[in-house]
């Protein structure tokens, strides 16, 4: 996997060993006694994800650590490593509701390849949150569920028909709602969302074009580079000199004109929102 910077709180020898095996570069995993000592490294960008060990007899301390990290850096990926047998149902629920990106069960989810995927997924979700927050004022409320869905599934080969079906609308309705709100047409909108996530990942230390392309299921690093050049107007080297995400985000804003016409400005929420399709439909 990509050489993420990972923090382990506190220094559990077993968890440290499994994290180092999953990351592949032992020096990229650091242990800290508590959240306060880890926070300066997280805020400085040296740590991409933090795994908090939740052990019997120290549940309250673990919850306090998780909550402190979530309050200090809301978009940081925090995972909880738990031994299921040591937790009551109530304690497990408390941990799940504390804001962790993932629950990692000891001896189940912490084997090398599984843990590597979990770390990748958690960090990708934190990236999605950052991208979504940047465009919260630009994307109309009725389209934000669609925007969030496209960002969260940037690693999947989404189709216009598939997305329309997920939201319980026709392909034509999906197109009309995007265009009426000044957004690119569906296929382009989905591509832009994918590139926004890719650009944010590329700005993180240690990320290569090939590794991001693999994570987001592009055909190759070269293919991702060509798409970035087509949509953002520059090659990867030039983009990295100016921060990839800044250039791609500006290009997306230029490709969109989100001010709706008067009719839609006055339309009801029922007419313009895109709720997820009910499972009973």
N, C-alpha and C positions, 0 to 999 in steps of 0.2 A: 504494500500500500504506500501512498504518498507519505513522506516523512513528516507527519504531524508533530507538533509540540504538544505533549500530553502531561497533565499534572495528576498526581496521585495523592489523595488526602484521606487519612494519614498514611504513613509508610508501611503498608501491608506487604510483607515479603512475597507472598503468593501472587497478589494482584500486580505488584511491580514486575515480577517475572513474566506474567501473562501479557501485560501491556507492552513490555519490551519485545516480546516475541511477536506480537501482533503488528507493532509499528515497524519492526525490522531494524531500527537503529536505536540501540539502548540509550545513547546519550540524548535522545529526543524525549525521553520520559524522565520527569523529575518528580521527586516526592517532597511534600511539604507537611508540616505538623498541623496546620490549620488554614482556614480561608484567608486570614489576614496576611499571612506570609506569602500566599500564592497570588493574591490580587495584584500587586505591582507588576508581576510577570505577565499576568493575563491582560491587564490594561495596556501594557507596552506592546502587546501583540506576539509575545514569545510563546504563548500557550494557546492552542486551538481548541482544546477540549479538556475538561477536568472530570476525573472519575473519583467519586467519593465512596470509600469503603464503609458499608453499613454492617456493623458486627453486633452480636448479642451484647447487651449491657451498655451499648453506646449509641442507642437509637436517637436519643434527644440531641446529642452532640452532632450526629450526622445530619439531622434535619436542620439544625441551626446553621451548619456549614452550607448546606444546599441553599437555604433561604438567603443567607448573606451574599453568596455568589450571585444568585438570581437578581437580588435587589441592586447590587453594585454594577453588574454587567448583564442586563436582561437578555441580550442576544448571544451570550456565551453558551456553548454547549456543555451542559452539566449532566453527567450520567451517575447513576447509583448502582454500585456493585453489591449485591445482596446474597446472603445465604438463606434460601427460602425457608428451611427448617427452623431457623433462628428467629423468624418473624411471625407475629400474629397477623391475622387478616386485617385488623385495624391498623397495625403498624405499616403493613405493606401498602394499604390505601393511603395513609398519611404521606408516605414517601412518593407514591405515584402522583399525588395531588400537590406536591411541594414545588413543582415546576421543572422536574428533571426531563431531559430530552429522551432518555431511555432508562429502563430498568434492565440491568445486566445480571442474570442469575448465575451464581457461582457453579462451576462444573457443568453448566448447560450452555450459556451464551458466551463464555469467556475462553473458548478454544481459539486458536490462532486466527483462522480464516473468518469465523463467525464474528469475533470481536473486532477484526479489521473492518468488516462490513458495517458493524454497528457504529463504530467511531466515524466512518465515512458518512453514514446516513445522518448521524447527529450533527456533525459539523455542517453538512449541506442544509439542514433545516435552519440552523442559526444564520446561515448566509441568506436563505429565503426571507427570514424575518427582517434582516437589515434592508434587503432590496424592497420588500413590501412597504416598509416604513418610509423609505425615501419617496415613494410615489403615492402615499396615502392621500395627499391633497390633489394630485393630478388625476388619478383614476376615479371616475364617478362611483358613488356608493353602490349603485346597482350592478356595477361590473367588478367590484372588488372580489367577490367570491370566485369569479372566473379567473381574475388575475392571480389570486392566491393559488388556485388549483393548478394553473399552468406553471407557476414557479415551483410548486411542490413536486410536480411531475416532470420537471425539466430533464430528468434522467430517463424518461420513457419516450418511445416514439409515438406521441399523441397524433391522432388524426382529427380533422375537423368534424367528421361524422361522429366519431367516438365521443368527443367532448360535448357536442350538441346533445347526444343521447344521454350523457351523464347528467346534464342540466335539464333534461326533459323538454328540449325545444328542437325545432327543426334546424337544419343547416342554414336555411335562408333567414330564419329568425335570428340566429346567432350572428350572422353577417350584418343584418340590418341594425341590431342593437349596438354592435361595435362601431359601425360606420356612422350611425346617427349621433354617437357620442364622440366623434372625431378620432376614433382609434383605428389602427390598421385593420385590414380585413383578417378573418380568422386565421388563415394559414400563416400570414405574416406576423400576426399578433403572437401566435404560439412560438414562432421562431424567435421573435424579439425576447420573449420571456426566457427562453432557453439560453439566449446569448447574454441576458442580464445576469443569470446565475453563473454562467461560464466566466464572465468577466470578473465578477466578484471573487470567484475561486482563484482565478489567475493572479489576482492582486495579493493573495496570501503567500507568505514566504514558503519557498520549497515546492511550489506547484509548477509542474511543467505542462506544456501544451498537450503532450501525449497523455499525461495522467488525468488531466481535466477532461480531455476527449473521451478517455476510457470510462471515467466516472459518469459522464452524461450521455454515454452511448452514441457518440459521434463515430463516423467510420474510421477516423484516424486524427492524429494531431494536425496533419496537413489539411484535412477536410475542415476542421474547426478553424484553422488559420485562414483558409480561403473564405469561409463564411463571415468571419470577423472583418476581413478586408472588404467584402462586398457590402456589408451593412454599416460598418463604422468608417470605411474609407482609408484604413491604414493596415499595414502588416503588423504582426505580433511584436516585433522589436520596437517599432515606433510607438505602438500602443503602450507597451510597458514603460517606455520612457516618460509617458504622460499619465500613467495609471490607466489600466485597461477599463476599469469600471466607470471612471469619469467620462471617458470618451464614448463608450457604448451607451451610457445613460443619457448623455447629451444627444446622441444620434437618435435614440428612441423618442426623446421629447420632441425633437425636430420632425420625426415621422408621424407624430400625433398632434392633434389640435383638439383637446378635450372639451372646449367650450360647446355645450349642446345648443341646438337651435331653440327658440322660445317655446315651441310646442313641447319639446321634451323636458325643458326646464320646469314646466308646470305639470308634467305627467305624474301620475301617482306611482308609488313605490311598486305596486303590483304590476304596472306596465313595463317598468324598466329593470327590475331586479331579476337576478338569475338564480333562484333557489335550486339546491340540489334536488334531483328527481327522487320522489318518495319510493321506498322499496316496495310499496304496495301498488305502484302505478303499473 
